[in-house]
Amino acid sequence: MHTPPPGSYQALYEAALPADWPQPEQLGFGRLLGPYLVHAQHGDDSGWHAPSVSARSALPVPVASGGLQYGFSVFEGLKAYRDPQGNIHLFRPRDHARRLQQSARRLVMPEPPEELFMTLCQLAVQVHARYVPPHGRGALYLRPTLYAEEDALGFRPATRHRLAVAVTPCSDPAPKTVRLWAELELTRAAPGGLGAAKTGGNYAAGLAGLQRAKERGYDDVVWLDALTHRQLGEAGTMNIFVQIGDEVLTPPLDGTILAGITRDSVLRLLAASGVRVSEHNLSLDELMHAQMAGQLGTAFGVGTAARTVTIAEIGDGSRSILFSDTGLAARVYEGLKQVQEGSTHALREWRAAVPTPQA
């Protein structure tokens, strides 16, 4: 990272916490935002500009911009943690940088250089260092967002964009268990669409399904394939894993689901621990057959915000698929937590230190 010149941002480093700041366990997720945005502008004629720091209120998005009018925006979600010694690191930031580039490419937006992404994220953490909870008690969630910002109407690639990083301190996610509604009518993504891009349109397309799930007494929705409505895709904002017999399966990356960084982490952690794991299409019928044969084990969802969530049931109104808690989800949760927080020397390459700013 390139540290800003002395005096340029020094007054902002380690912004003070408000006097009434809650304990880490009361932070929740996404409720309290850091006071600053770290950002860089891009123009077709000038390329990427140098990073800047602004108060959140000083960086409005024009109403007529392509980001608001046409959905020209992509984003990432990653976390910064404190290790047992109190040092701060980002978890797999370069993987997030590369995924943001892929999303930007799909929406015909400028691809932020990996080093610019790293600089902005590290600077956002430095500015909000006091907002990072103590080791084991939470994290600082970063939301790098690339959006079209020129104040003009017209459906075309934009000529001016901005990459901005907002932050929110959050509690360590508590293990929880959910019931999922298999959505048989609505579709979130189809082959050739935007399912693999991390863009706001994907989340907007999923809100009605979430509401339908809650109306039926379920906690979240699991999306099925657009053609047959039989194959499992994503669960709300999480990738899915299912244990059948002595193997753990997760739907393949077919362009309709997000290539989750947590998904990839779990795949690698399971394989390293000796668990048979593979990418495999999973249908509701296959899960029912496994249940009747007594082979259906644990199911769980994974994502940056929740880490892991145990799935107790998937229902579609005519049948109910019940999973057995074999303890696997809890083991994955704890193993991932240790790697993310730096409590183990394993997979140190996934953790990128945030340098202490120099005066």
N, C-alpha and C positions, 0 to 999 in steps of 0.2 A: 504494500500500500504506500502511496505517496502522502506523507504527512503534510498538511497545509502549512504555509509559511507562518513563522512565529507571529502571534498576535492576530492572525486572520480569523480563527475560530476559537482561540484559546478561552475566551470568556464563556463560550458555550459548552466546553467540555465538561462532562459530568454535571449536567443540569440538575439543580437541587430538587429533591422530592417535596411535594406540598406537605404542609404540616399535618394534614389529616389523612395521609397516605395509609391505606389498609395493610394488614399483614399479608404475606404472600399467599396464604391459604384462602384469603378472601378476595383475591384479585379476579378470579374467574377467567374468562377469555374474551378479549376484544372490547371490554367495557371502558377501559381507561387507556387513552392514547398518549404517547409521548408528545411533548410540546413542539417538537421540530420535525421538519421534513428535510432530508438530504436528497438532492436532485441534480440532474444534468439535462440540458436541452439538446435536441438534435434538429438541425435544419438541412434540407436537401442541398443547399448551396454552401453550408459551413461545416457540416459534419457534427461530431459530438463536442459540446462545450465543456469547460472545466466544471467540476462539482461545486455546488453551492449549498448553503444551509439557510433555511428560512423558517419562520414561525408557520405553523400549519395554516393559520388563518390568512396568511399573506400570499397563499398560492391557490387561488380559486381556479376551477376548470370552466372555461367559457361555455355558455349554454349551447352555442351553435357549433361547438367543436365536434369532430368526427368521433371522439371518444364517447361523448354523450349521445349524439344523434344516431350513429351507425354502429356503435359497439366496437370501435377500433381501440381495444385495450386488452392487454394480456398482463398476467401477474404471476408472482411466486409467493410461497409462504415457507419461511425457514426460521430456525430458532438459534439463539445464542444462549449458552449455558455457562455457569461457573463450575470449575473443577474443584476437587477437595481443597486445593490451595487458594482458592478464590480468584484464580485467573479466568479470563473470559475467552471462549472460543465459539466459532460458528460450526454448525453441523452440516457437512457436505455442501458447502456453498457453491463450489464449482459445478457440481451436478445440477444445482438449481439454475446457475447461470446458463448452462448449456440448454436446459429445458426451456428457459425463457427465450433463448434464441430460436429454438424450433417453433415455439408458439408465435413469435413475431413473424417468422418467415411465412407461416400459414396465413396470417392476416395481412401480408404485404406491408409490414412495418420494418423500420430499421432494426437490425440485430445489434444489441448492445455488446461491445467487446467484453470478454470475460473479465479482464482486469478492471474495466470501469465498473462492472457489477460488483466485484470484490471491494474496490475502493469505496463505493457508495455504502455498501453494507457495513464495512468495518467502521467507516466514519459515523454512520447512524448509531452503531453500538457505542462508540467512544463518546458521542454527544450525550447519550442516555445511559452511561455506565451505572449511575446510581439506581437506575430503574431495573437493572438485572437482579433478580432475586438471589438469595444465598444458595449455595450448592445444595441440591436435592429438594429444593422448595419451589421450583418453578423455572421459568425461562423468559427471555425477551423474544417475542415473536416479531419477525420482520416481514413486511408486505411490500416488496419492490413491485411497482406498477408502471408499465409503459403504456402511454396513451397519446392519441392525437389531440393536439391542443389549439390548433389555429382556429381563430374565430371566424369561420366561414362555412356556409352550407354547400352541399354538392357531394354526390356519391362517387368518390374517387380516392385513390391513395392520398393521404395527407402529406403536406410538405413540412410540417413542423410537429415534433413529438417531444415528450418529456418522460424521463425515467425518474420516478420519485420513490423514496423509501420511507414508509410510515412504520412506526413501531407501537407495540402494545405489550406491556408486561403481563404475564399470565401465571396462574397457579400450575403446579405440577398436576397433570390430568389424573383424576382418580380412576381406578379400574371400575368399569361398569358393564352391565349386561343389557342388551336391547332385543326387541322383537321387531322383525322387518316385514313389511308388506310388499309382496311381489306385484309390481304394477303391470297388469295385463293389457291395458288400453293405451295409455300415454307412452310416448317414446322420448327419451332424452337425447340420444345420438344415434346416427346411422352410418354405415360405411361410406366413406368419402366426405363426411361432415367434419364438424369441429370437435368431436369427442376427445381427441388426443391433445387438443390445445387447451392450455389453462387460461381461459378467457371468460369474461363475465356472462356471455351468452349461454354457456353450458350450465352455469348455476341458475340463471333465470329460467332455463328450460326445465330445471328440476324442482322448482318450488311448488308447483301444483301437485306433483307426485308426493312430495313430503306432506302437504296438507291433506291429501286423500288418505295417506297412511295414518296420520294422527286422528282423522275423523273415524277411522275404523279401529282405533284403540292401539295402534302400533307406534313404535318410537321413531321409525325412519322407513325409507323406501329402498328396495333393491330393484335396480333397473334391469330389464331383460333385453335381448336382442330385438332390433326393429322389425325383422322379417317374420320370425315365428313366435316371438314372445315366450320362448322356452329356455334360452341360454342365459345364465347369469352374467351380468356385466359388473357394475359398481353398486355399492351400497351407499346411497346419499353422496357424501363427500369422502368416502373411504373405498379402498380396494378390499377385496374379499379373499379369505383363505378358508378352505374346508378340509378337514381330516377325514379320509375314508380308509378304513383299515389301517395299515402302517404307513400310509403316504399322505402328504399334505399337498393340496392342489389349489391353484389360483387361476382365474381366467387369463388367457393370453392377451398380449397387447395387439389387438386387431384394428386399431385406429379409432375405436369407439369409446375407449376408456383411457383414463390418464395414466401415464407411466409414472406412478408414484415413487418418490425417492424413498419413502418409508417402506413401500412394497418391495423395492429392490433390496433395501437393508435387511428386511425380514427374510427374503429368499436366501440371501447370503448367510445370515446368521443361522438359519435352520440347517442349511447344507453343511456349514462348518461344525455344527453340533451333532452331525450324523443322522439327521432326520431326512428321509426320502421326500423330496419336494420337487414339484414340476409344474409347468404351465399347461393347463388342460381345460378344454371346454367343459363346463358344468351345467347340466340341464336340471330343471325341477324334477323331471322323471327319474333321472339318475340318482338324485338325492333321495327321492322316495324309495327307490329300489334298495339303496344302501341302508336306509332306515329299517326297512322290512327285513333285511338280511342281518341286522344287528352290527353293521360295519360303520355306521355313521358316528363319528367322534365329535370333536370340537370344531366350531366355526368362529371366525373372528374377523373384524374389519380393522384396517390400519390406515393411519394418516398422520400428518404432522401435528395437527391440533390435538387429537385424541390419543396418539400413540397406538394403543390397541383397545378394541372394544369387543367383548365376548358376545356372540350372537346365540341366543337361546332358541329362536324359532324363526322360520320363514313361512308366511301364510299367504294364500291368494284368494281366500273366500270359499274355496271348495275343499282344500286340503291343508294340512298343517305339517310342516317338516320340523321335527324336534331334534336338537343336537345334544350330545352328551358332553358334559364338562370333564375332560380328561386331565385338566390342569395345564394343557399346552399353551393356551392363551396367556395364562398368568406367567409362565416361564418366558414366553416371548416378550411380554411386557417388561419383565425385570431385566432380561438380557439386553434389550434395546435401551432401556433407561440407563444402564451402567455404561454402555458405549457412548450414548449421547452426552452424558454428564461428565465423562472422563474419569469414572470410578475404576476403570480397568485400562491396562495398557494395550489391550486388544484393539485392532482397527484404528490405531492412532491417526492413520492417513485420512480418516473421515472427519477429523477435527482440525479446523484452521484457527490458529491463535489470533486474537485481536490485539494488535500492539498497543502498548501504553503510550498515549500522546506525549510528545516532548514539548516542554515549555519554550 
